[in-house]
Amino acid sequence: MVKITVMVYTTLRARLGFSRTELEGGTVHELLLKLAVSGMTDISKMLFEDDGAVRNHFVLTLNSELLDNRKTKKVKVKAGDILHVFPPVSGG
């Protein structure tokens, strides 16, 4: 497994207590599972559906490429990749 930079924003940053971390994993899904329990608060229920799928309202990008949340188990990562996790944002 390789170390990947994971960037989180807004509410995720506040709940986890950091905006950037390095995690080891082979797929985007593995990284997200580790991310969910890596901070001050366990965000598993916030990030994942009951069946383990990533909730649709999160926006995920890998090296600036938009990812399909239903296919995170199939997306492999390599050294130097950067995963961005954007939580839902509202405003007006």
SVG drawing of the C-alpha trace seen along z (x, -y; Angstrom):
<svg xmlns="http://www.w3.org/2000/svg" viewBox="-30 -34 34 37">
<polyline fill="none" stroke="black" stroke-width="0.4" points="0.0,0.0 1.1,-3.6 0.6,-6.8 -1.8,-9.2 -2.5,-12.8 -6.2,-13.3 -7.6,-16.8 -10.9,-17.5 -12.9,-20.7 -15.5,-22.7 -17.5,-20.4 -15.2,-17.5 -12.2,-19.6 -14.0,-20.8 -15.1,-17.3 -11.8,-15.6 -9.5,-18.3 -7.3,-18.6 -7.5,-19.6 -4.7,-17.4 -3.5,-13.9 -1.5,-11.1 -3.2,-7.7 -2.2,-4.3 -4.5,-2.4 -4.9,-0.6 -8.3,-2.1 -10.2,-5.3 -12.7,-3.3 -9.9,-2.0 -8.7,-5.6 -12.2,-6.8 -12.6,-4.0 -9.4,-5.0 -10.2,-8.7 -13.6,-8.1 -11.9,-7.0 -8.6,-9.0 -9.7,-12.3 -11.2,-13.6 -14.7,-12.3 -15.7,-9.1 -17.4,-10.3 -18.4,-6.9 -22.1,-7.5 -21.7,-10.9 -19.6,-9.6 -21.1,-6.2 -24.6,-4.8 -25.7,-1.7 -24.6,0.6 -21.1,-0.9 -21.4,-3.1 -20.2,-6.6 -23.1,-9.0 -24.0,-10.7 -23.9,-14.2 -20.1,-14.1 -17.9,-15.2 -14.7,-13.2 -11.9,-14.1 -8.6,-12.2 -6.0,-14.4 -8.7,-16.9 -10.7,-14.1 -14.3,-13.8 -15.1,-10.4 -18.3,-8.3 -19.1,-7.7 -20.6,-4.3 -17.3,-3.1 -14.7,-4.0 -13.9,-0.4 -12.7,0.0 -10.6,-3.2 -7.0,-2.3 -4.5,-4.9 -0.8,-5.4 2.0,-7.3 1.7,-11.0 -2.1,-11.0 -4.2,-13.6 -7.8,-12.7 -10.1,-15.7 -13.3,-15.1 -15.8,-17.9 -18.8,-17.6 -22.2,-19.0 -22.4,-22.8 -25.5,-25.0 -26.0,-28.6 -27.8,-31.3"/>
</svg>
